[in-house]
Every structure is written in structure tokens, then in C-alpha cells.
Amino acid sequence: MASRRLRAFKRWMSANSIKYSDALDLVELEDGSICVKSNCDLKEGDLVATIPKRACLTVRTSGAAALIEASGLDGSLALSIAVMYERSLDAESPWAGYLQLLPFSEPLPLVWTLEEVDSLLRGTELHKSDCKR
């Protein structure tokens, strides 16, 4: 049976006219994360989902759009602010059903210490490019 979070996400998708192919299942894993699973082989060009632009959380669609624009921020930082703002609204955010699935933190190499970069990325292309900086 789907968890409360997954059911809320599916209701949010339906309310926002987001549709996905019957070839896909949304599955909750034991660790509580949600993944998309294909029920069959998909070919290049197969339509797997339709997502209206108005359902996409962007800097422009966020309730903080004017503030972010006035600050002159853009790119990833601006989007991070938009997500933080919408998260602060909790259930009042138009994206609440989506946002409640996102982790509260994500371990990004950008903010790792040099020791973490060396131990976790050694031997990867990312480690090679990071060492050049």
C-alpha cells in the first residue's frame, strides 16, 4: 500500500494535470525514498509523462519571484531560494505535495571538505576536475 506521502504526491499530480504513462510505477523504497520504475522496455521517443508548465516550480513561478528578481540572484542559488521559500509555506505552498517528497538536505560535493572529496570521489572524473580548481 502506498504511503501517505506518496498518496499526497499522486493527488498533487492529479490536481495539477500531471499525467504519467501506465508503463511507469511510482514506488516507495524501504528507506522512504520514492523512485520511478518502468514496467516494460521503453523506446526513445515514448511519451512517459506530461507536465504542464504551471506545475513546474521555478524562480518565476515561486511566490518569492519578485524578491528573488529584485535581489539580482539567478541560477541555482535563485532556485534554491525559491524552493526554501515554498517549503517555508508548508501545506500552503502550491507545490506542497511535491516538496514533501524532497530530502531536507543533499550531500553535494560543492560543500564537501577536501578530505571528503578525496575519500569519496577518488578515481572519478569529478575528482579529477575538482582537483584542477
DSSP file (Angstrom, degrees, kcal/mol; ACC not computed):
  #  RESIDUE AA STRUCTURE BP1 BP2  ACC     N-H-->O    O-->H-N    N-H-->O    O-->H-N    TCO  KAPPA ALPHA  PHI   PSI    X-CA   Y-CA   Z-CA
    1    1 A M              0   0    0      0, 0.0     2,-0.1     0, 0.0     0, 0.0   0.000 360.0 360.0 360.0 140.7    0.0    0.0    0.0
    2    2 A A        -     0   0    0      1,-0.1    25,-0.0     2,-0.1     2,-0.0  -0.371 360.0-114.6 -69.4 144.9    1.2    3.5   -0.9
    3    3 A S     >  -     0   0    0      1,-0.1     4,-2.6    -2,-0.1     5,-0.2  -0.227  27.7-104.3 -72.4 167.2    2.4    5.7    2.0
    4    4 A R  H  > S+     0   0    0      1,-0.2     4,-2.4     2,-0.2     5,-0.2   0.892 122.6  52.7 -58.5 -41.1    0.6    8.9    3.0
    5    5 A R  H  > S+     0   0    0      2,-0.2     4,-2.2     1,-0.2    -1,-0.2   0.910 110.5  46.0 -63.2 -43.2    3.4   10.9    1.3
    6    6 A L  H  > S+     0   0    0      2,-0.2     4,-2.5     1,-0.2    -2,-0.2   0.899 112.6  50.0 -69.2 -39.8    3.1    9.0   -2.0
    7    7 A R  H  X S+     0   0    0     -4,-2.6     4,-2.3     2,-0.2    -2,-0.2   0.910 110.9  50.2 -63.1 -40.9   -0.7    9.3   -2.0
    8    8 A A  H  X S+     0   0    0     -4,-2.4     4,-2.4     2,-0.2    -2,-0.2   0.895 110.3  50.4 -63.3 -40.0   -0.4   13.1   -1.3
    9    9 A F  H  X S+     0   0    0     -4,-2.2     4,-2.7     2,-0.2    -2,-0.2   0.922 109.9  49.3 -64.4 -43.9    2.1   13.4   -4.2
   10   10 A K  H  X S+     0   0    0     -4,-2.5     4,-2.4     2,-0.2    -2,-0.2   0.884 111.1  50.0 -64.2 -37.8   -0.3   11.5   -6.6
   11   11 A R  H  X S+     0   0    0     -4,-2.3     4,-2.8     2,-0.2    -1,-0.2   0.919 110.8  50.1 -63.8 -42.3   -3.2   13.8   -5.5
   12   12 A W  H  X S+     0   0    0     -4,-2.4     4,-1.4     2,-0.2    -2,-0.2   0.919 110.3  50.1 -61.4 -44.0   -1.0   16.8   -6.2
   13   13 A M  H  <>S+     0   0    0     -4,-2.7     5,-3.1     1,-0.2     3,-0.3   0.933 112.6  46.7 -59.9 -46.2   -0.1   15.4   -9.6
   14   14 A S  H ><5S+     0   0    0     -4,-2.4     3,-1.7     1,-0.2    -2,-0.2   0.922 110.5  51.8 -62.5 -45.3   -3.7   14.9  -10.4
   15   15 A A  H 3<5S+     0   0    0     -4,-2.8    -1,-0.2     1,-0.3    -2,-0.2   0.756 112.8  47.2 -63.5 -24.2   -4.7   18.3   -9.2
   16   16 A N  T 3<5S-     0   0    0     -4,-1.4    -1,-0.3    -3,-0.3    -2,-0.2   0.153 116.1-113.0-104.7  17.5   -2.0   19.8  -11.4
   17   17 A S  T < 5 +     0   0    0     -3,-1.7     2,-0.5     1,-0.2    -3,-0.2   0.789  61.9 155.4  57.3  32.5   -3.0   17.8  -14.5
   18   18 A I      < -     0   0    0     -5,-3.1     2,-0.4    -6,-0.2    -1,-0.2  -0.800  19.5-174.2 -89.6 126.7    0.3   15.9  -14.4
   19   19 A K  E     -A   50   0A   0     31,-2.1    31,-2.7    -2,-0.5     2,-0.3  -0.936   8.0-168.1-123.5 144.6   -0.1   12.6  -16.1
   20   20 A Y  E     -A   49   0A   0     -2,-0.4    29,-0.3    29,-0.2    28,-0.1  -0.963  31.5 -91.8-132.8 154.3    2.3    9.7  -16.4
   21   21 A S    >   -     0   0    0     27,-2.7     3,-1.8    -2,-0.3    27,-0.1  -0.158  24.3-125.2 -62.0 148.1    2.3    6.5  -18.6
   22   22 A D  T 3  S+     0   0    0      1,-0.3    -1,-0.1    16,-0.0    26,-0.1   0.640 109.0  74.2 -64.7 -14.0    0.8    3.3  -17.4
   23   23 A A  T 3  S+     0   0    0     15,-0.1    16,-3.8    16,-0.1    17,-0.5   0.554  92.3  69.1 -75.2  -6.6    4.3    1.9  -18.2
   24   24 A L  E <   -B   38   0B   0     -3,-1.8     2,-0.4    14,-0.2    14,-0.2  -0.858  60.9-166.3-116.6 148.5    5.6    3.6  -15.1
   25   25 A D  E     -B   37   0B   0     12,-2.7    12,-3.1    -2,-0.3     2,-0.6  -0.988  18.4-138.0-126.3 141.1    5.0    3.0  -11.4
   26   26 A L  E     -B   36   0B   0     -2,-0.4     2,-0.4    10,-0.2    10,-0.2  -0.896  32.5-172.3 -94.3 123.9    5.9    5.3   -8.5
   27   27 A V  E     -B   35   0B   0      8,-2.9     8,-2.8    -2,-0.6     2,-0.6  -0.951  21.8-141.1-126.2 135.2    7.3    3.1   -5.8
   28   28 A E  E     -B   34   0B   0     -2,-0.4     6,-0.2     6,-0.2     2,-0.1  -0.846  23.9-145.5 -94.4 127.6    8.3    3.9   -2.2
   29   29 A L    >   -     0   0    0      4,-3.2     3,-2.2    -2,-0.6    -1,-0.0  -0.362  29.3 -99.1 -85.6 168.5   11.5    2.1   -1.2
   30   30 A E  T 3  S+     0   0    0      1,-0.3    -1,-0.1     2,-0.1    -2,-0.0   0.807 123.0  57.6 -58.2 -31.5   12.3    0.8    2.3
   31   31 A D  T 3  S-     0   0    0      2,-0.1    -1,-0.3     1,-0.1     3,-0.1   0.444 121.3-106.8 -81.3   2.3   14.3    3.9    3.2
   32   32 A G  S <  S+     0   0    0     -3,-2.2    -2,-0.1     1,-0.3     2,-0.1   0.334  78.0 131.1  92.0  -7.3   11.3    6.1    2.4
   33   33 A S        -     0   0    0     -5,-0.1    -4,-3.2     1,-0.0     2,-0.4  -0.406  52.3-130.8 -77.3 158.9   12.6    7.4   -0.9
   34   34 A I  E     +B   28   0B   0     -6,-0.2     2,-0.3    67,-0.2    -6,-0.2  -0.897  26.3 179.8-111.1 137.2   10.4    7.4   -4.0
   35   35 A C  E     -B   27   0B   0     -8,-2.8    -8,-2.9    -2,-0.4     2,-0.5  -0.915  27.8-121.9-132.4 162.9   11.5    6.1   -7.3
   36   36 A V  E     -B   26   0B   0     -2,-0.3     2,-0.4   -10,-0.2   -10,-0.2  -0.915  29.6-167.0-104.4 127.6   10.0    5.7  -10.8
   37   37 A K  E     -B   25   0B   0    -12,-3.1   -12,-2.7    -2,-0.5     2,-0.4  -0.948  14.8-135.8-119.7 134.4   10.0    2.2  -12.1
   38   38 A S  E     -B   24   0B   0     -2,-0.4   -14,-0.2   -14,-0.2   -15,-0.1  -0.720   5.4-160.3 -86.9 136.5    9.4    1.1  -15.6
   39   39 A N  S    S+     0   0    0    -16,-3.8     2,-0.3    -2,-0.4   -15,-0.1   0.502  75.9  11.9 -91.0  -6.5    7.0   -1.9  -16.1
   40   40 A C  S    S-     0   0    0    -17,-0.5     2,-0.3     0, 0.0    -1,-0.0  -0.942  98.2 -67.4-156.8 172.8    8.3   -2.6  -19.6
   41   41 A D        -     0   0    0     -2,-0.3     2,-0.4    -3,-0.1    -2,-0.1  -0.534  48.7-150.8 -69.7 134.6   11.0   -1.7  -22.1
   42   42 A L        -     0   0    0     -2,-0.3     2,-0.3     4,-0.0     3,-0.0  -0.853   4.3-146.6-107.2 145.1   10.8    1.9  -23.2
   43   43 A K    >   -     0   0    0     -2,-0.4     3,-2.4     1,-0.1     2,-0.1  -0.773  34.0 -87.0-107.6 154.7   11.9    3.2  -26.6
   44   44 A E  T 3  S+     0   0    0     -2,-0.3     3,-0.1     1,-0.3    -1,-0.1  -0.378 118.4  28.5 -55.4 131.4   13.4    6.5  -27.4
   45   45 A G  T 3  S+     0   0    0      1,-0.3    -1,-0.3    -2,-0.1     2,-0.1   0.226  83.7 138.6  97.6 -13.6   10.5    8.8  -28.2
   46   46 A D    <   -     0   0    0     -3,-2.4     2,-0.6     1,-0.1    -1,-0.3  -0.441  56.9-124.2 -63.6 134.5    8.0    7.1  -25.9
   47   47 A L        +     0   0    0      1,-0.2     3,-0.1    -2,-0.1    -1,-0.1  -0.728  38.1 167.6 -81.1 118.9    5.9    9.6  -24.0
   48   48 A V        +     0   0    0     -2,-0.6   -27,-2.7     1,-0.3     2,-0.3   0.656  60.7   1.4-107.0 -21.3    6.3    8.8  -20.3
   49   49 A A  E     -A   20   0A   0    -29,-0.3     2,-0.4     2,-0.0    -1,-0.3  -0.985  49.5-147.5-162.4 152.4    4.7   12.0  -18.8
   50   50 A T  E     -A   19   0A   0    -31,-2.7   -31,-2.1    -2,-0.3    -3,-0.0  -0.996  20.1-179.5-123.7 126.5    3.1   15.3  -19.5
   51   51 A I        -     0   0    0     -2,-0.4   -33,-0.1   -33,-0.2   -34,-0.1  -0.957  23.3-133.8-129.0 110.8    3.8   18.1  -17.0
   52   52 A P    >   -     0   0    0      0, 0.0     3,-1.8     0, 0.0     4,-0.4  -0.318  21.2-121.2 -62.1 146.0    2.1   21.5  -17.6
   53   53 A K  G >  S+     0   0    0      1,-0.3     3,-1.9     2,-0.2     0, 0.0   0.863 111.6  62.7 -55.9 -37.0    4.5   24.4  -17.2
   54   54 A R  G 3  S+     0   0    0      1,-0.3    -1,-0.3     3,-0.0    -3,-0.0   0.696  97.8  58.0 -65.4 -16.5    2.3   25.9  -14.4
   55   55 A A  G <  S+     0   0    0     -3,-1.8     2,-0.4   -39,-0.1    -1,-0.3   0.556  86.2  98.0 -87.4  -8.2    3.1   22.8  -12.4
   56   56 A C  S <  S-     0   0    0     -3,-1.9     2,-0.8    -4,-0.4     5,-0.1  -0.681  72.6-135.2 -86.3 128.4    6.8   23.4  -12.5
   57   57 A L        +     0   0    0     -2,-0.4     2,-0.3    38,-0.1    26,-0.1  -0.740  44.2 150.8 -81.8 112.3    8.5   25.1   -9.5
   58   58 A T     >  -     0   0    0     -2,-0.8     4,-1.3    24,-0.1     7,-0.1  -0.793  62.8 -97.3-131.0 174.2   10.8   27.7  -11.0
   59   59 A V  T  4 S+     0   0    0     -2,-0.3     3,-0.3     1,-0.2     9,-0.1   0.919 125.1  50.1 -59.4 -42.2   12.1   31.0   -9.8
   60   60 A R  T  4 S+     0   0    0      1,-0.2    -1,-0.2     8,-0.1     5,-0.1   0.829 112.9  44.3 -67.3 -33.2    9.4   32.7  -11.9
   61   61 A T  T  4 S+     0   0    0     -5,-0.1    -1,-0.2     4,-0.1    -2,-0.2   0.610  91.9 103.3 -90.2 -10.6    6.5   30.6  -10.5
   62   62 A S  S >< S-     0   0    0     -4,-1.3     3,-1.7    -3,-0.3     4,-0.2  -0.347  80.2-123.5 -69.1 150.0    7.6   30.8   -6.9
   63   63 A G  T 3  S+     0   0    0      1,-0.3     3,-0.3    19,-0.2     4,-0.2   0.637 114.1  58.1 -65.1 -13.9    5.8   33.1   -4.5
   64   64 A A  T 3> S+     0   0    0      1,-0.2     4,-2.7     2,-0.1    -1,-0.3   0.213  71.5 114.4 -98.6  13.5    9.2   34.7   -3.9
   65   65 A A  H <> S+     0   0    0     -3,-1.7     4,-2.8     1,-0.2     5,-0.2   0.893  75.5  47.4 -54.3 -47.8    9.8   35.6   -7.6
   66   66 A A  H  > S+     0   0    0     -3,-0.3     4,-2.6     1,-0.2    -1,-0.2   0.916 114.1  47.2 -63.3 -43.1    9.7   39.4   -7.1
   67   67 A L  H  > S+     0   0    0      2,-0.2     4,-1.5     1,-0.2    -1,-0.2   0.914 113.9  47.3 -64.1 -43.9   12.1   39.3   -4.1
   68   68 A I  H  X>S+     0   0    0     -4,-2.7     5,-1.2     2,-0.2     4,-0.7   0.924 113.8  47.6 -64.8 -44.5   14.5   36.9   -5.9
   69   69 A E  H ><5S+     0   0    0     -4,-2.8     3,-1.1    -5,-0.3    -2,-0.2   0.920 110.2  52.2 -62.7 -43.9   14.4   39.1   -9.1
   70   70 A A  H 3<5S+     0   0    0     -4,-2.6    -1,-0.2     1,-0.3    -2,-0.2   0.801 105.2  56.7 -63.1 -28.7   15.0   42.3   -7.1
   71   71 A S  H 3<5S-     0   0    0     -4,-1.5    -1,-0.3    -5,-0.2    -2,-0.2   0.664 107.9-126.0 -77.7 -15.7   18.0   40.7   -5.4
   72   72 A G  T <<5 +     0   0    0     -3,-1.1    -3,-0.2    -4,-0.7     2,-0.1   0.555  59.1 145.9  82.4   7.2   19.6   40.0   -8.7
   73   73 A L      < +     0   0    0     -5,-1.2     2,-0.3     4,-0.1    -1,-0.3  -0.441  18.2 164.9 -76.1 151.4   20.1   36.4   -7.9
   74   74 A D    >>  +     0   0    0     -2,-0.1     4,-1.1    -3,-0.1     3,-0.7  -0.907  34.6  25.9-150.4-178.9   19.9   33.8  -10.7
   75   75 A G  H 3> S-     0   0    0     -2,-0.3     4,-2.2     1,-0.2     5,-0.2  -0.218 117.4 -13.7  63.8-146.2   20.7   30.2  -11.5
   76   76 A S  H 3> S+     0   0    0      1,-0.2     4,-2.5     2,-0.2    -1,-0.2   0.843 136.1  54.4 -61.8 -37.3   21.0   27.5   -8.8
   77   77 A L  H <> S+     0   0    0     -3,-0.7     4,-2.1     2,-0.2    -1,-0.2   0.929 109.1  47.9 -64.8 -44.0   21.1   30.0   -5.9
   78   78 A A  H  X S+     0   0    0     -4,-1.1     4,-2.2     1,-0.2    -2,-0.2   0.915 113.1  48.1 -62.3 -43.0   17.9   31.7   -7.1
   79   79 A L  H  X S+     0   0    0     -4,-2.2     4,-2.6     1,-0.2    -1,-0.2   0.889 108.9  54.1 -65.8 -38.2   16.1   28.3   -7.5
   80   80 A S  H  X S+     0   0    0     -4,-2.5     4,-2.5     2,-0.2    -1,-0.2   0.909 109.0  48.4 -60.7 -41.9   17.4   27.2   -4.0
   81   81 A I  H  X S+     0   0    0     -4,-2.1     4,-2.8     2,-0.2    -2,-0.2   0.914 110.5  51.6 -63.7 -42.9   15.8   30.4   -2.5
   82   82 A A  H  X S+     0   0    0     -4,-2.2     4,-2.6     2,-0.2    -2,-0.2   0.924 111.6  46.4 -60.5 -44.8   12.6   29.7   -4.4
   83   83 A V  H  X S+     0   0    0     -4,-2.6     4,-2.6     2,-0.2    -2,-0.2   0.919 112.6  49.9 -64.5 -43.3   12.5   26.1   -3.0
   84   84 A M  H  X S+     0   0    0     -4,-2.5     4,-1.9     2,-0.2    -2,-0.2   0.916 111.6  49.2 -61.5 -42.2   13.3   27.3    0.5
   85   85 A Y  H  X S+     0   0    0     -4,-2.8     4,-0.9     2,-0.2    -2,-0.2   0.956 112.8  45.9 -61.9 -50.3   10.5   29.9    0.3
   86   86 A E  H >< S+     0   0    0     -4,-2.6     3,-0.7     1,-0.2     4,-0.4   0.880 111.4  53.0 -63.2 -37.4    7.9   27.4   -0.9
   87   87 A R  H >< S+     0   0    0     -4,-2.6     3,-1.4     1,-0.2    -1,-0.2   0.871 101.9  59.8 -63.3 -35.5    9.0   24.9    1.7
   88   88 A S  H 3< S+     0   0    0     -4,-1.9    -1,-0.2     1,-0.3    -2,-0.2   0.760  98.8  58.4 -65.5 -22.8    8.5   27.5    4.4
   89   89 A L  T X< S-     0   0    0     -4,-0.9     3,-2.2    -3,-0.7    -1,-0.3   0.635  86.5-175.2 -79.2 -14.0    4.9   27.8    3.4
   90   90 A D  G X   +     0   0    0     -3,-1.4     3,-1.7    -4,-0.4    -1,-0.2  -0.300  69.3   1.6  53.7-126.9    4.4   24.1    4.1
   91   91 A A  G 3  S+     0   0    0      1,-0.3    -1,-0.3     5,-0.1     5,-0.2   0.667 127.7  67.6 -66.1 -16.3    0.9   23.0    3.1
   92   92 A E  G <  S+     0   0    0     -3,-2.2    -1,-0.3    -6,-0.1    -2,-0.2   0.639  79.1  98.1 -78.8 -14.0    0.1   26.5    1.9
   93   93 A S  S X  S-     0   0    0     -3,-1.7     3,-1.8    -7,-0.2     4,-0.2  -0.525  78.1-133.1 -74.4 139.2    2.5   26.2   -1.0
   94   94 A P  T 3  S+     0   0    0      0, 0.0     3,-0.2     0, 0.0    -1,-0.1   0.705 110.2  49.6 -61.5 -17.5    1.1   25.2   -4.4
   95   95 A W  T >> S+     0   0    0      1,-0.2     4,-3.3    -5,-0.1     3,-1.0   0.181  73.6 116.1-105.3  15.5    3.9   22.6   -4.6
   96   96 A A  H <> S+     0   0    0     -3,-1.8     4,-2.0     1,-0.3    -1,-0.2   0.875  73.8  54.4 -54.7 -42.7    3.4   21.1   -1.1
   97   97 A G  H 34 S+     0   0    0     -4,-0.2    -1,-0.3    -3,-0.2    -2,-0.1   0.802 117.0  37.8 -63.8 -29.1    2.6   17.7   -2.5
   98   98 A Y  H X4 S+     0   0    0     -3,-1.0     3,-1.9     2,-0.1     4,-0.5   0.896 113.3  54.1 -84.0 -48.2    5.8   17.7   -4.4
   99   99 A L  H >< S+     0   0    0     -4,-3.3     3,-1.2     1,-0.3    -2,-0.2   0.802  95.8  67.1 -61.4 -31.0    8.1   19.3   -1.9
  100  100 A Q  T 3< S+     0   0    0     -4,-2.0    -1,-0.3    -5,-0.3    -2,-0.1   0.645  97.7  55.9 -68.3 -11.2    7.2   16.9    0.9
  101  101 A L  T <  S+     0   0    0     -3,-1.9    -1,-0.3    -5,-0.1   -67,-0.2   0.673  88.1  94.6 -88.9 -18.8    9.0   14.2   -1.2
  102  102 A L  S <  S-     0   0    0     -3,-1.2     2,-0.0    -4,-0.5    -3,-0.0  -0.448  82.3-111.6 -75.9 144.4   12.3   16.0   -1.4
  103  103 A P        -     0   0    0      0, 0.0    -1,-0.1     0, 0.0     3,-0.1  -0.369  19.7-127.3 -67.6 155.1   15.0   15.3    1.1
  104  104 A F  S    S+     0   0    0      1,-0.2     2,-0.3    -2,-0.0    -2,-0.0   0.701  91.5  18.6 -79.3 -18.6   15.8   18.2    3.5
  105  105 A S        -     0   0    0      2,-0.0    -1,-0.2     0, 0.0     0, 0.0  -0.990  63.0-159.3-146.7 155.8   19.5   18.1    2.7
  106  106 A E        -     0   0    0     -2,-0.3     2,-1.1    -3,-0.1     0, 0.0  -0.981  26.5-124.5-136.7 122.0   21.5   16.7   -0.1
  107  107 A P        -     0   0    0      0, 0.0     5,-0.0     0, 0.0    -2,-0.0  -0.524  37.0-173.2 -71.2 101.5   25.2   15.9    0.3
  108  108 A L    >   -     0   0    0     -2,-1.1     3,-1.7     1,-0.1     4,-0.3  -0.800  30.4-135.6 -99.9 135.2   26.7   18.0   -2.6
  109  109 A P  G >  S+     0   0    0      0, 0.0     3,-1.4     0, 0.0    -1,-0.1   0.790 100.3  73.2 -56.6 -27.5   30.4   17.8   -3.5
  110  110 A L  G 3  S+     0   0    0      1,-0.3     0, 0.0    -3,-0.0     0, 0.0   0.816 105.1  35.7 -57.2 -31.9   30.5   21.6   -3.7
  111  111 A V  G <  S+     0   0    0     -3,-1.7    -1,-0.3     2,-0.0     2,-0.1   0.272  93.6 114.2-108.5  10.8   30.3   21.9    0.0
  112  112 A W    <   -     0   0    0     -3,-1.4     2,-0.1    -4,-0.3     0, 0.0  -0.446  69.8-111.6 -77.0 154.0   32.4   18.9    1.0
  113  113 A T     >  -     0   0    0     -2,-0.1     4,-2.4     1,-0.1     5,-0.2  -0.364  32.9-105.2 -73.3 164.5   35.7   19.3    2.8
  114  114 A L  H  > S+     0   0    0      1,-0.2     4,-2.6     2,-0.2     5,-0.2   0.863 123.2  55.2 -60.5 -35.2   38.9   18.4    0.8
  115  115 A E  H  > S+     0   0    0      2,-0.2     4,-2.4     1,-0.2    -1,-0.2   0.907 108.4  47.4 -64.8 -41.2   39.2   15.2    2.9
  116  116 A E  H  > S+     0   0    0      2,-0.2     4,-2.8     1,-0.2     5,-0.4   0.916 111.5  50.8 -66.0 -42.5   35.6   14.2    1.9
  117  117 A V  H  X S+     0   0    0     -4,-2.4     4,-2.2     1,-0.2     5,-0.3   0.945 113.1  46.1 -58.6 -48.4   36.3   15.0   -1.8
  118  118 A D  H  X S+     0   0    0     -4,-2.6     4,-0.8     1,-0.2    -2,-0.2   0.907 118.9  39.6 -62.7 -42.7   39.5   12.9   -1.7
  119  119 A S  H  < S+     0   0    0     -4,-2.4    -1,-0.2    -5,-0.2    -2,-0.2   0.846 124.1  35.9 -79.3 -32.4   37.9    9.9    0.1
  120  120 A L  H  < S+     0   0    0     -4,-2.8    -3,-0.2    -5,-0.2    -2,-0.2   0.732 126.3  32.8 -95.0 -23.4   34.6    9.8   -1.7
  121  121 A L  H >< S+     0   0    0     -4,-2.2     3,-2.3    -5,-0.4     6,-0.5   0.462  77.1 136.8-113.6  -2.1   35.5   10.9   -5.2
  122  122 A R  T 3< S+     0   0    0     -4,-0.8     3,-0.1    -5,-0.3    -4,-0.1  -0.183  76.3  18.3 -51.4 131.3   39.0    9.4   -5.7
  123  123 A G  T 3  S+     0   0    0      1,-0.3    -1,-0.3     2,-0.1     2,-0.2   0.414 102.0 111.7  88.9  -1.4   39.3    7.8   -9.1
  124  124 A T  S <> S-     0   0    0     -3,-2.3     4,-1.8     1,-0.1    -1,-0.3  -0.643  77.5-118.7-102.5 162.3   36.3    9.5  -10.6
  125  125 A E  H  > S+     0   0    0     -2,-0.2     4,-2.4     1,-0.2     5,-0.2   0.861 115.8  57.5 -63.5 -35.8   36.2   12.1  -13.4
  126  126 A L  H  > S+     0   0    0      1,-0.2     4,-2.5     2,-0.2    -1,-0.2   0.898 104.7  50.8 -62.5 -40.0   34.6   14.5  -10.9
  127  127 A H  H  > S+     0   0    0     -6,-0.5     4,-2.1     2,-0.2    -1,-0.2   0.914 109.7  50.8 -63.2 -42.5   37.6   14.1   -8.6
  128  128 A K  H  X S+     0   0    0     -4,-1.8     4,-0.8     1,-0.2    -2,-0.2   0.922 113.8  43.7 -61.7 -44.2   39.9   14.9  -11.5
  129  129 A S  H  < S+     0   0    0     -4,-2.4     4,-0.5     1,-0.2     3,-0.5   0.870 112.6  52.3 -71.0 -35.4   38.0   18.0  -12.4
  130  130 A D  H >< S+     0   0    0     -4,-2.5     3,-1.0     1,-0.2    -1,-0.2   0.860 104.9  56.1 -67.8 -35.0   37.7   19.2   -8.8
  131  131 A C  H 3< S+     0   0    0     -4,-2.1    -1,-0.2     1,-0.2    -2,-0.2   0.731  99.1  61.9 -69.7 -21.5   41.4   18.8   -8.3
  132  132 A K  T 3<        0   0    0     -4,-0.8    -1,-0.2    -3,-0.5    -2,-0.2   0.679 360.0 360.0 -77.6 -17.0   42.1   21.2  -11.2
  133  133 A R    <         0   0    0     -3,-1.0    -1,-0.2    -4,-0.5    -2,-0.1   0.495 360.0 360.0 -72.9 360.0   40.3   24.1   -9.5
